[in-house]
Amino acid sequence: MDELQEISAEIIEIFNNKIGKLSTEDAETIYLCNSSMNLYMELGERKKALWEAKYTLQLLNNIINNGK
């Protein structure tokens, strides 16, 4: 499994087990990051897709840690 797949698995794990509900703002931000990641993958821009995945993971960890 490469780094992008590992991060994606972590994101899925967080959604499945650690987050009950997101604020509208958080949901929109994460949706935008995910859409950007998918676009970069389609364009073959793997480094940019990886950046978006890392940013999404960071956002989710901040939500968990701050009890948002």
All heavy atoms as a GROMACS GRO file, in nm:
protein
  548
    1MET      N    1   0.085  -0.118   0.000
    1MET     CA    2   0.000   0.000   0.000
    1MET      C    3   0.090   0.124   0.000
    1MET      O    4   0.182   0.135   0.079
    1MET     CB    5  -0.089  -0.002   0.126
    1MET     CG    6  -0.205   0.092   0.118
    1MET     SD    7  -0.313   0.100   0.264
    1MET     CE    8  -0.375  -0.063   0.280
    2ASP      N    9   0.063   0.218  -0.090
    2ASP     CA   10   0.144   0.339  -0.093
    2ASP      C   11   0.089   0.442   0.006
    2ASP      O   12  -0.013   0.422   0.071
    2ASP     CB   13   0.155   0.394  -0.235
    2ASP     CG   14   0.026   0.455  -0.288
    2ASP    OD1   15  -0.073   0.466  -0.213
    2ASP    OD2   16   0.025   0.495  -0.406
    3GLU      N   17   0.160   0.555   0.017
    3GLU     CA   18   0.125   0.656   0.117
    3GLU      C   19  -0.017   0.711   0.097
    3GLU      O   20  -0.091   0.730   0.193
    3GLU     CB   21   0.227   0.770   0.114
    3GLU     CG   22   0.207   0.870   0.225
    3GLU     CD   23   0.314   0.978   0.229
    3GLU    OE1   24   0.393   0.990   0.134
    3GLU    OE2   25   0.316   1.051   0.329
    4LEU      N   26  -0.055   0.737  -0.027
    4LEU     CA   27  -0.188   0.789  -0.054
    4LEU      C   28  -0.297   0.690  -0.012
    4LEU      O   29  -0.397   0.729   0.050
    4LEU     CB   30  -0.203   0.825  -0.203
    4LEU     CG   31  -0.333   0.891  -0.245
    4LEU    CD1   32  -0.360   1.018  -0.166
    4LEU    CD2   33  -0.331   0.922  -0.394
    5GLN      N   34  -0.276   0.564  -0.038
    5GLN     CA   35  -0.372   0.462   0.002
    5GLN      C   36  -0.378   0.450   0.155
    5GLN      O   37  -0.486   0.432   0.211
    5GLN     CB   38  -0.336   0.327  -0.059
    5GLN     CG   39  -0.357   0.322  -0.209
    5GLN     CD   40  -0.301   0.196  -0.271
    5GLN    OE1   41  -0.196   0.146  -0.230
    5GLN    NE2   42  -0.371   0.144  -0.371
    6GLU      N   43  -0.264   0.461   0.221
    6GLU     CA   44  -0.261   0.454   0.367
    6GLU      C   45  -0.337   0.570   0.430
    6GLU      O   46  -0.415   0.551   0.524
    6GLU     CB   47  -0.117   0.452   0.417
    6GLU     CG   48  -0.044   0.323   0.388
    6GLU     CD   49   0.103   0.328   0.427
    6GLU    OE1   50   0.146   0.426   0.491
    6GLU    OE2   51   0.174   0.232   0.392
    7ILE      N   52  -0.316   0.689   0.375
    7ILE     CA   53  -0.386   0.807   0.428
    7ILE      C   54  -0.535   0.794   0.402
    7ILE      O   55  -0.618   0.826   0.489
    7ILE     CB   56  -0.328   0.936   0.367
    7ILE    CG1   57  -0.186   0.958   0.418
    7ILE    CG2   58  -0.416   1.056   0.400
    7ILE    CD1   59  -0.111   1.070   0.349
    8SER      N   60  -0.571   0.748   0.284
    8SER     CA   61  -0.713   0.728   0.252
    8SER      C   62  -0.777   0.629   0.348
    8SER      O   63  -0.890   0.649   0.393
    8SER     CB   64  -0.729   0.679   0.108
    8SER     OG   65  -0.687   0.780   0.018
    9ALA      N   66  -0.705   0.523   0.383
    9ALA     CA   67  -0.756   0.424   0.479
    9ALA      C   68  -0.775   0.488   0.616
    9ALA      O   69  -0.874   0.461   0.685
    9ALA     CB   70  -0.663   0.305   0.487
   10GLU      N   71  -0.682   0.575   0.656
   10GLU     CA   72  -0.695   0.645   0.784
   10GLU      C   73  -0.818   0.736   0.784
   10GLU      O   74  -0.890   0.744   0.884
   10GLU     CB   75  -0.570   0.730   0.813
   10GLU     CG   76  -0.450   0.652   0.859
   10GLU     CD   77  -0.335   0.745   0.893
   10GLU    OE1   78  -0.348   0.823   0.991
   10GLU    OE2   79  -0.233   0.740   0.823
   11ILE      N   80  -0.840   0.806   0.674
   11ILE     CA   81  -0.955   0.895   0.662
   11ILE      C   82  -1.084   0.815   0.675
   11ILE      O   83  -1.176   0.853   0.747
   11ILE     CB   84  -0.949   0.973   0.529
   11ILE    CG1   85  -0.835   1.075   0.534
   11ILE    CG2   86  -1.083   1.043   0.501
   11ILE    CD1   87  -0.802   1.140   0.401
   12ILE      N   88  -1.091   0.703   0.607
   12ILE     CA   89  -1.210   0.617   0.614
   12ILE      C   90  -1.231   0.568   0.757
   12ILE      O   91  -1.344   0.567   0.808
   12ILE     CB   92  -1.198   0.500   0.516
   12ILE    CG1   93  -1.207   0.552   0.373
   12ILE    CG2   94  -1.305   0.393   0.542
   12ILE    CD1   95  -1.167   0.451   0.267
   13GLU      N   96  -1.123   0.528   0.822
   13GLU     CA   97  -1.131   0.481   0.961
   13GLU      C   98  -1.188   0.590   1.052
   13GLU      O   99  -1.273   0.564   1.138
   13GLU     CB  100  -0.992   0.439   1.009
   13GLU     CG  101  -0.983   0.400   1.154
   13GLU     CD  102  -1.051   0.268   1.186
   13GLU    OE1  103  -1.075   0.187   1.095
   13GLU    OE2  104  -1.080   0.246   1.305
   14ILE      N  105  -1.143   0.712   1.033
   14ILE     CA  106  -1.192   0.824   1.115
   14ILE      C  107  -1.341   0.844   1.092
   14ILE      O  108  -1.419   0.857   1.187
   14ILE     CB  109  -1.113   0.953   1.085
   14ILE    CG1  110  -0.970   0.941   1.142
   14ILE    CG2  111  -1.183   1.075   1.144
   14ILE    CD1  112  -0.876   1.051   1.100
   15PHE      N  113  -1.383   0.845   0.966
   15PHE     CA  114  -1.525   0.863   0.937
   15PHE      C  115  -1.609   0.748   0.992
   15PHE      O  116  -1.719   0.771   1.042
   15PHE     CB  117  -1.550   0.876   0.786
   15PHE     CG  118  -1.539   1.018   0.738
   15PHE    CD1  119  -1.434   1.058   0.657
   15PHE    CD2  120  -1.634   1.112   0.773
   15PHE    CE1  121  -1.425   1.188   0.613
   15PHE    CE2  122  -1.626   1.243   0.729
   15PHE     CZ  123  -1.520   1.281   0.648
   16ASN      N  124  -1.559   0.628   0.984
   16ASN     CA  125  -1.636   0.513   1.029
   16ASN      C  126  -1.644   0.500   1.180
   16ASN      O  127  -1.742   0.448   1.233
   16ASN     CB  128  -1.579   0.384   0.970
   16ASN     CG  129  -1.610   0.369   0.823
   16ASN    OD1  130  -1.700   0.432   0.771
   16ASN    ND2  131  -1.533   0.285   0.757
   17ASN      N  132  -1.541   0.547   1.252
   17ASN     CA  133  -1.534   0.516   1.394
   17ASN      C  134  -1.517   0.633   1.489
   17ASN      O  135  -1.535   0.616   1.609
   17ASN     CB  136  -1.419   0.417   1.419
   17ASN     CG  137  -1.440   0.287   1.346
   17ASN    OD1  138  -1.546   0.227   1.354
   17ASN    ND2  139  -1.338   0.245   1.271
   18LYS      N  140  -1.481   0.751   1.439
   18LYS     CA  141  -1.447   0.858   1.532
   18LYS      C  142  -1.528   0.985   1.517
   18LYS      O  143  -1.527   1.069   1.605
   18LYS     CB  144  -1.298   0.892   1.520
   18LYS     CG  145  -1.208   0.776   1.559
   18LYS     CD  146  -1.062   0.812   1.550
   18LYS     CE  147  -0.977   0.692   1.588
   18LYS     NZ  148  -0.836   0.721   1.576
   19ILE      N  149  -1.596   1.002   1.406
   19ILE     CA  150  -1.671   1.126   1.384
   19ILE      C  151  -1.819   1.093   1.370
   19ILE      O  152  -1.857   1.012   1.286
   19ILE     CB  153  -1.622   1.201   1.258
   19ILE    CG1  154  -1.483   1.257   1.284
   19ILE    CG2  155  -1.718   1.312   1.220
   19ILE    CD1  156  -1.429   1.343   1.173
   20GLY      N  157  -1.898   1.156   1.454
   20GLY     CA  158  -2.041   1.134   1.446
   20GLY      C  159  -2.107   1.230   1.348
   20GLY      O  160  -2.183   1.191   1.262
   21LYS      N  161  -2.075   1.358   1.362
   21LYS     CA  162  -2.137   1.459   1.278
   21LYS      C  163  -2.038   1.573   1.257
   21LYS      O  164  -1.965   1.610   1.347
   21LYS     CB  165  -2.264   1.511   1.345
   21LYS     CG  166  -2.344   1.603   1.260
   21LYS     CD  167  -2.474   1.641   1.328
   21LYS     CE  168  -2.552   1.735   1.236
   21LYS     NZ  169  -2.678   1.775   1.296
   22LEU      N  170  -2.040   1.630   1.136
   22LEU     CA  171  -1.956   1.744   1.104
   22LEU      C  172  -2.041   1.870   1.094
   22LEU      O  173  -2.158   1.862   1.055
   22LEU     CB  174  -1.885   1.723   0.970
   22LEU     CG  175  -1.783   1.612   0.961
   22LEU    CD1  176  -1.740   1.593   0.815
   22LEU    CD2  177  -1.662   1.643   1.046
   23SER      N  178  -1.980   1.982   1.123
   23SER     CA  179  -2.048   2.109   1.097
   23SER      C  180  -2.058   2.125   0.945
   23SER      O  181  -1.985   2.061   0.869
   23SER     CB  182  -1.970   2.225   1.157
   23SER     OG  183  -1.849   2.245   1.085
   24THR      N  184  -2.146   2.210   0.901
   24THR     CA  185  -2.161   2.236   0.758
   24THR      C  186  -2.030   2.287   0.700
   24THR      O  187  -1.987   2.242   0.593
   24THR     CB  188  -2.274   2.339   0.733
   24THR    OG1  189  -2.395   2.286   0.786
   24THR    CG2  190  -2.291   2.367   0.586
   25GLU      N  191  -1.965   2.376   0.770
   25GLU     CA  192  -1.837   2.432   0.723
   25GLU      C  193  -1.731   2.323   0.710
   25GLU      O  194  -1.661   2.317   0.608
   25GLU     CB  195  -1.789   2.541   0.819
   25GLU     CG  196  -1.660   2.607   0.774
   25GLU     CD  197  -1.612   2.714   0.872
   25GLU    OE1  198  -1.693   2.766   0.951
   25GLU    OE2  199  -1.493   2.746   0.867
   26ASP      N  200  -1.719   2.238   0.812
   26ASP     CA  201  -1.620   2.130   0.805
   26ASP      C  202  -1.653   2.032   0.692
   26ASP      O  203  -1.564   1.990   0.619
   26ASP     CB  204  -1.614   2.054   0.938
   26ASP     CG  205  -1.548   2.135   1.049
   26ASP    OD1  206  -1.470   2.227   1.018
   26ASP    OD2  207  -1.575   2.106   1.166
   27ALA      N  208  -1.780   1.999   0.678
   27ALA     CA  209  -1.821   1.906   0.572
   27ALA      C  210  -1.789   1.963   0.434
   27ALA      O  211  -1.739   1.892   0.347
   27ALA     CB  212  -1.969   1.875   0.584
   28GLU      N  213  -1.816   2.092   0.414
   28GLU     CA  214  -1.787   2.154   0.286
   28GLU      C  215  -1.637   2.159   0.257
   28GLU      O  216  -1.595   2.136   0.144
   28GLU     CB  217  -1.846   2.295   0.281
   28GLU     CG  218  -1.998   2.295   0.272
   28GLU     CD  219  -2.059   2.433   0.284
   28GLU    OE1  220  -1.987   2.531   0.316
   28GLU    OE2  221  -2.181   2.444   0.261
   29THR      N  222  -1.557   2.188   0.359
   29THR     CA  223  -1.412   2.192   0.342
   29THR      C  224  -1.357   2.055   0.305
   29THR      O  225  -1.277   2.042   0.212
   29THR     CB  226  -1.344   2.243   0.471
   29THR    OG1  227  -1.393   2.373   0.501
   29THR    CG2  228  -1.193   2.248   0.456
   30ILE      N  229  -1.403   1.953   0.375
   30ILE     CA  230  -1.356   1.817   0.348
   30ILE      C  231  -1.403   1.771   0.210
   30ILE      O  232  -1.328   1.707   0.136
   30ILE     CB  233  -1.399   1.722   0.461
   30ILE    CG1  234  -1.319   1.758   0.587
   30ILE    CG2  235  -1.377   1.576   0.422
   30ILE    CD1  236  -1.368   1.695   0.713
   31TYR      N  237  -1.525   1.806   0.174
   31TYR     CA  238  -1.576   1.772   0.041
   31TYR      C  239  -1.490   1.836  -0.068
   31TYR      O  240  -1.456   1.773  -0.168
   31TYR     CB  241  -1.722   1.816   0.028
   31TYR     CG  242  -1.779   1.791  -0.110
   31TYR    CD1  243  -1.822   1.664  -0.146
   31TYR    CD2  244  -1.786   1.894  -0.203
   31TYR    CE1  245  -1.873   1.640  -0.273
   31TYR    CE2  246  -1.837   1.870  -0.330
   31TYR     CZ  247  -1.879   1.743  -0.366
   31TYR     OH  248  -1.928   1.720  -0.491
   32LEU      N  249  -1.454   1.963  -0.048
   32LEU     CA  250  -1.371   2.033  -0.146
   32LEU      C  251  -1.234   1.968  -0.157
   32LEU      O  252  -1.182   1.947  -0.268
   32LEU     CB  253  -1.357   2.181  -0.106
   32LEU     CG  254  -1.271   2.268  -0.197
   32LEU    CD1  255  -1.325   2.269  -0.339
   32LEU    CD2  256  -1.264   2.409  -0.143
   33CYS      N  257  -1.174   1.932  -0.044
   33CYS     CA  258  -1.043   1.864  -0.046
   33CYS      C  259  -1.053   1.731  -0.120
   33CYS      O  260  -0.965   1.698  -0.201
   33CYS     CB  261  -0.993   1.840   0.096
   33CYS     SG  262  -0.943   1.987   0.184
   34ASN      N  263  -1.157   1.656  -0.093
   34ASN     CA  264  -1.175   1.526  -0.157
   34ASN      C  265  -1.196   1.542  -0.307
   34ASN      O  266  -1.140   1.467  -0.387
   34ASN     CB  267  -1.292   1.452  -0.093
   34ASN     CG  268  -1.301   1.310  -0.141
   34ASN    OD1  269  -1.205   1.234  -0.129
   34ASN    ND2  270  -1.415   1.273  -0.197
   35SER      N  271  -1.274   1.641  -0.346
   35SER     CA  272  -1.297   1.667  -0.488
   35SER      C  273  -1.167   1.706  -0.557
   35SER      O  274  -1.140   1.661  -0.669
   35SER     CB  275  -1.401   1.778  -0.506
   35SER     OG  276  -1.525   1.738  -0.456
   36SER      N  277  -1.088   1.788  -0.491
   36SER     CA  278  -0.960   1.829  -0.547
   36SER      C  279  -0.867   1.709  -0.560
   36SER      O  280  -0.799   1.693  -0.662
   36SER     CB  281  -0.894   1.935  -0.459
   36SER     OG  282  -0.972   2.052  -0.457
   37MET      N  283  -0.863   1.625  -0.458
   37MET     CA  284  -0.779   1.505  -0.463
   37MET      C  285  -0.819   1.417  -0.581
   37MET      O  286  -0.734   1.370  -0.656
   37MET     CB  287  -0.788   1.427  -0.332
   37MET     CG  288  -0.698   1.304  -0.329
   37MET     SD  289  -0.724   1.200  -0.185
   37MET     CE  290  -0.882   1.129  -0.222
   38ASN      N  291  -0.948   1.396  -0.598
   38ASN     CA  292  -0.995   1.314  -0.710
   38ASN      C  293  -0.958   1.375  -0.845
   38ASN      O  294  -0.916   1.303  -0.936
   38ASN     CB  295  -1.147   1.294  -0.702
   38ASN     CG  296  -1.186   1.199  -0.590
   38ASN    OD1  297  -1.111   1.112  -0.553
   38ASN    ND2  298  -1.305   1.219  -0.537
   39LEU      N  299  -0.970   1.505  -0.857
   39LEU     CA  300  -0.932   1.573  -0.981
   39LEU      C  301  -0.784   1.554  -1.009
   39LEU      O  302  -0.744   1.521  -1.122
   39LEU     CB  303  -0.967   1.722  -0.974
   39LEU     CG  304  -0.920   1.805  -1.093
   39LEU    CD1  305  -0.989   1.761  -1.222
   39LEU    CD2  306  -0.943   1.953  -1.066
   40TYR      N  307  -0.701   1.576  -0.907
   40TYR     CA  308  -0.557   1.560  -0.926
   40TYR      C  309  -0.520   1.417  -0.964
   40TYR      O  310  -0.430   1.395  -1.046
   40TYR     CB  311  -0.480   1.604  -0.801
   40TYR     CG  312  -0.482   1.754  -0.779
   40TYR    CD1  313  -0.506   1.807  -0.653
   40TYR    CD2  314  -0.461   1.843  -0.884
   40TYR    CE1  315  -0.508   1.943  -0.633
   40TYR    CE2  316  -0.463   1.979  -0.864
   40TYR     CZ  317  -0.487   2.030  -0.738
   40TYR     OH  318  -0.489   2.165  -0.717
   41MET      N  319  -0.591   1.321  -0.909
   41MET     CA  320  -0.566   1.182  -0.947
   41MET      C  321  -0.600   1.160  -1.094
   41MET      O  322  -0.525   1.095  -1.166
   41MET     CB  323  -0.645   1.086  -0.858
   41MET     CG  324  -0.595   1.076  -0.717
   41MET     SD  325  -0.426   1.014  -0.702
   41MET     CE  326  -0.447   0.849  -0.764
   42GLU      N  327  -0.712   1.214  -1.137
   42GLU     CA  328  -0.753   1.200  -1.277
   42GLU      C  329  -0.652   1.266  -1.371
   42GLU      O  330  -0.630   1.218  -1.482
   42GLU     CB  331  -0.890   1.262  -1.300
   42GLU     CG  332  -1.004   1.182  -1.240
   42GLU     CD  333  -1.139   1.249  -1.258
   42GLU    OE1  334  -1.153   1.336  -1.347
   42GLU    OE2  335  -1.231   1.215  -1.182
   43LEU      N  336  -0.592   1.376  -1.326
   43LEU     CA  337  -0.495   1.448  -1.407
   43LEU      C  338  -0.354   1.389  -1.397
   43LEU      O  339  -0.263   1.437  -1.464
   43LEU     CB  340  -0.491   1.596  -1.366
   43LEU     CG  341  -0.619   1.676  -1.388
   43LEU    CD1  342  -0.606   1.815  -1.329
   43LEU    CD2  343  -0.652   1.683  -1.537
   44GLY      N  344  -0.338   1.289  -1.312
   44GLY     CA  345  -0.206   1.228  -1.294
   44GLY      C  346  -0.114   1.309  -1.205
   44GLY      O  347   0.007   1.286  -1.204
   45GLU      N  348  -0.170   1.401  -1.129
   45GLU     CA  349  -0.092   1.486  -1.038
   45GLU      C  350  -0.091   1.422  -0.899
   45GLU      O  351  -0.154   1.469  -0.805
   45GLU     CB  352  -0.154   1.626  -1.032
   45GLU     CG  353  -0.152   1.701  -1.162
   45GLU     CD  354  -0.016   1.764  -1.190
   45GLU    OE1  355   0.070   1.765  -1.100
   45GLU    OE2  356   0.003   1.812  -1.302
   46ARG      N  357  -0.017   1.316  -0.886
   46ARG     CA  358  -0.017   1.236  -0.763
   46ARG      C  359   0.033   1.315  -0.641
   46ARG      O  360  -0.020   1.300  -0.531
   46ARG     CB  361   0.065   1.110  -0.783
   46ARG     CG  362   0.040   1.008  -0.676
   46ARG     CD  363   0.076   0.869  -0.726
   46ARG     NE  364   0.052   0.770  -0.624
   46ARG     CZ  365  -0.065   0.715  -0.600
   46ARG    NH1  366  -0.168   0.747  -0.673
   46ARG    NH2  367  -0.080   0.626  -0.505
   47LYS      N  368   0.134   1.398  -0.659
   47LYS     CA  369   0.187   1.476  -0.546
   47LYS      C  370   0.082   1.573  -0.492
   47LYS      O  371   0.069   1.590  -0.371
   47LYS     CB  372   0.313   1.552  -0.586
   47LYS     CG  373   0.435   1.466  -0.601
   47LYS     CD  374   0.556   1.548  -0.636
   47LYS     CE  375   0.677   1.457  -0.655
   47LYS     NZ  376   0.798   1.534  -0.687
   48LYS      N  377   0.008   1.635  -0.582
   48LYS     CA  378  -0.097   1.727  -0.538
   48LYS      C  379  -0.212   1.650  -0.471
   48LYS      O  380  -0.268   1.697  -0.372
   48LYS     CB  381  -0.150   1.808  -0.656
   48LYS     CG  382  -0.048   1.909  -0.707
   48LYS     CD  383  -0.102   1.987  -0.825
   48LYS     CE  384   0.001   2.085  -0.877
   48LYS     NZ  385  -0.048   2.160  -0.993
   49ALA      N  386  -0.244   1.535  -0.524
   49ALA     CA  387  -0.348   1.452  -0.463
   49ALA      C  388  -0.305   1.410  -0.322
   49ALA      O  389  -0.387   1.411  -0.229
   49ALA     CB  390  -0.376   1.330  -0.549
   50LEU      N  391  -0.179   1.375  -0.307
   50LEU     CA  392  -0.127   1.335  -0.176
   50LEU      C  393  -0.134   1.452  -0.078
   50LEU      O  394  -0.172   1.435   0.038
   50LEU     CB  395   0.017   1.285  -0.190
   50LEU     CG  396   0.085   1.237  -0.063
   50LEU    CD1  397   0.007   1.124   0.002
   50LEU    CD2  398   0.228   1.194  -0.093
   51TRP      N  399  -0.103   1.573  -0.126
   51TRP     CA  400  -0.111   1.691  -0.040
   51TRP      C  401  -0.254   1.710   0.010
   51TRP      O  402  -0.275   1.736   0.128
   51TRP     CB  403  -0.064   1.816  -0.114
   51TRP     CG  404  -0.055   1.935  -0.025
   51TRP    CD1  405   0.053   1.978   0.044
   51TRP    CD2  406  -0.163   2.025   0.008
   51TRP    NE1  407   0.021   2.090   0.118
   51TRP    CE2  408  -0.111   2.120   0.098
   51TRP    CE3  409  -0.296   2.034  -0.029
   51TRP    CZ2  410  -0.189   2.224   0.150
   51TRP    CZ3  411  -0.374   2.136   0.024
   51TRP    CH2  412  -0.320   2.230   0.113
   52GLU      N  413  -0.351   1.697  -0.080
   52GLU     CA  414  -0.491   1.712  -0.042
   52GLU      C  415  -0.534   1.607   0.059
   52GLU      O  416  -0.606   1.636   0.154
   52GLU     CB  417  -0.583   1.705  -0.165
   52GLU     CG  418  -0.570   1.822  -0.260
   52GLU     CD  419  -0.624   1.953  -0.206
   52GLU    OE1  420  -0.693   1.956  -0.103
   52GLU    OE2  421  -0.597   2.056  -0.271
   53ALA      N  422  -0.487   1.484   0.041
   53ALA     CA  423  -0.520   1.377   0.135
   53ALA      C  424  -0.460   1.406   0.273
   53ALA      O  425  -0.527   1.389   0.376
   53ALA     CB  426  -0.470   1.243   0.082
   54LYS      N  427  -0.336   1.452   0.275
   54LYS     CA  428  -0.271   1.485   0.403
   54LYS      C  429  -0.344   1.599   0.472
   54LYS      O  430  -0.362   1.597   0.594
   54LYS     CB  431  -0.125   1.523   0.381
   54LYS     CG  432  -0.035   1.406   0.348
   54LYS     CD  433   0.107   1.452   0.325
   54LYS     CE  434   0.200   1.337   0.293
   54LYS     NZ  435   0.338   1.382   0.269
   55TYR      N  436  -0.385   1.697   0.394
   55TYR     CA  437  -0.458   1.811   0.450
   55TYR      C  438  -0.592   1.766   0.507
   55TYR      O  439  -0.631   1.808   0.616
   55TYR     CB  440  -0.475   1.920   0.345
   55TYR     CG  441  -0.540   2.045   0.398
   55TYR    CD1  442  -0.477   2.121   0.496
   55TYR    CD2  443  -0.664   2.086   0.352
   55TYR    CE1  444  -0.537   2.236   0.546
   55TYR    CE2  445  -0.724   2.200   0.402
   55TYR     CZ  446  -0.660   2.275   0.499
   55TYR     OH  447  -0.720   2.388   0.549
   56THR      N  448  -0.662   1.680   0.436
   56THR     CA  449  -0.789   1.627   0.485
   56THR      C  450  -0.769   1.552   0.616
   56THR      O  451  -0.846   1.570   0.711
   56THR     CB  452  -0.853   1.534   0.380
   56THR    OG1  453  -0.875   1.607   0.260
   56THR    CG2  454  -0.985   1.476   0.429
   57LEU      N  455  -0.667   1.470   0.622
   57LEU     CA  456  -0.637   1.395   0.744
   57LEU      C  457  -0.607   1.490   0.859
   57LEU      O  458  -0.654   1.471   0.971
   57LEU     CB  459  -0.521   1.298   0.720
   57LEU     CG  460  -0.484   1.207   0.836
   57LEU    CD1  461  -0.603   1.121   0.878
   57LEU    CD2  462  -0.366   1.120   0.798
   58GLN      N  463  -0.532   1.596   0.831
   58GLN     CA  464  -0.500   1.696   0.933
   58GLN      C  465  -0.628   1.763   0.984
   58GLN      O  466  -0.647   1.780   1.104
   58GLN     CB  467  -0.406   1.800   0.876
   58GLN     CG  468  -0.373   1.912   0.972
   58GLN     CD  469  -0.288   2.021   0.907
   58GLN    OE1  470  -0.231   2.002   0.801
   58GLN    NE2  471  -0.283   2.136   0.970
   59LEU      N  472  -0.716   1.800   0.892
   59LEU     CA  473  -0.843   1.862   0.931
   59LEU      C  474  -0.924   1.769   1.021
   59LEU      O  475  -0.978   1.812   1.124
   59LEU     CB  476  -0.926   1.898   0.808
   59LEU     CG  477  -0.877   2.013   0.721
   59LEU    CD1  478  -0.959   2.020   0.593
   59LEU    CD2  479  -0.885   2.144   0.796
   60LEU      N  480  -0.934   1.643   0.981
   60LEU     CA  481  -1.012   1.547   1.060
   60LEU      C  482  -0.949   1.526   1.198
   60LEU      O  483  -1.022   1.519   1.299
   60LEU     CB  484  -1.023   1.414   0.985
   60LEU     CG  485  -1.110   1.419   0.859
   60LEU    CD1  486  -1.098   1.288   0.782
   60LEU    CD2  487  -1.254   1.449   0.894
   61ASN      N  488  -0.818   1.517   1.205
   61ASN     CA  489  -0.753   1.502   1.335
   61ASN      C  490  -0.776   1.624   1.423
   61ASN      O  491  -0.796   1.610   1.543
   61ASN     CB  492  -0.604   1.473   1.318
   61ASN     CG  493  -0.578   1.330   1.282
   61ASN    OD1  494  -0.644   1.238   1.332
   61ASN    ND2  495  -0.485   1.305   1.192
   62ASN      N  496  -0.774   1.742   1.362
   62ASN     CA  497  -0.803   1.865   1.439
   62ASN      C  498  -0.946   1.862   1.493
   62ASN      O  499  -0.970   1.903   1.607
   62ASN     CB  500  -0.782   1.989   1.352
   62ASN     CG  501  -0.636   2.017   1.325
   62ASN    OD1  502  -0.548   1.966   1.392
   62ASN    ND2  503  -0.611   2.099   1.225
   63ILE      N  504  -1.040   1.816   1.412
   63ILE     CA  505  -1.179   1.807   1.456
   63ILE      C  506  -1.190   1.711   1.575
   63ILE      O  507  -1.256   1.741   1.675
   63ILE     CB  508  -1.270   1.762   1.340
   63ILE    CG1  509  -1.279   1.873   1.235
   63ILE    CG2  510  -1.409   1.723   1.391
   63ILE    CD1  511  -1.340   1.830   1.104
   64ILE      N  512  -1.125   1.597   1.565
   64ILE     CA  513  -1.130   1.497   1.672
   64ILE      C  514  -1.065   1.552   1.799
   64ILE      O  515  -1.120   1.542   1.908
   64ILE     CB  516  -1.060   1.366   1.629
   64ILE    CG1  517  -1.140   1.298   1.520
   64ILE    CG2  518  -1.042   1.272   1.748
   64ILE    CD1  519  -1.062   1.186   1.453
   65ASN      N  520  -0.948   1.609   1.784
   65ASN     CA  521  -0.871   1.655   1.900
   65ASN      C  522  -0.930   1.779   1.967
   65ASN      O  523  -0.912   1.799   2.086
   65ASN     CB  524  -0.725   1.682   1.860
   65ASN     CG  525  -0.654   1.554   1.821
   65ASN    OD1  526  -0.686   1.446   1.870
   65ASN    ND2  527  -0.559   1.565   1.732
   66ASN      N  528  -1.000   1.860   1.891
   66ASN     CA  529  -1.060   1.980   1.946
   66ASN      C  530  -1.206   1.961   1.984
   66ASN      O  531  -1.271   2.054   2.027
   66ASN     CB  532  -1.047   2.096   1.846
   66ASN     CG  533  -0.903   2.136   1.823
   66ASN    OD1  534  -0.819   2.121   1.911
   66ASN    ND2  535  -0.874   2.183   1.704
   67GLY      N  536  -1.256   1.840   1.965
   67GLY     CA  537  -1.392   1.809   2.001
   67GLY      C  538  -1.496   1.889   1.924
   67GLY      O  539  -1.604   1.915   1.971
   68LYS      N  540  -1.460   1.928   1.805
   68LYS     CA  541  -1.548   2.009   1.722
   68LYS      C  542  -1.664   1.930   1.672
   68LYS      O  543  -1.659   1.815   1.645
   68LYS     CB  544  -1.468   2.061   1.603
   68LYS     CG  545  -1.500   2.202   1.568
   68LYS     CD  546  -1.409   2.245   1.456
   68LYS     CE  547  -1.452   2.377   1.402
   68LYS     NZ  548  -1.377   2.419   1.288
   0.00000   0.00000   0.00000
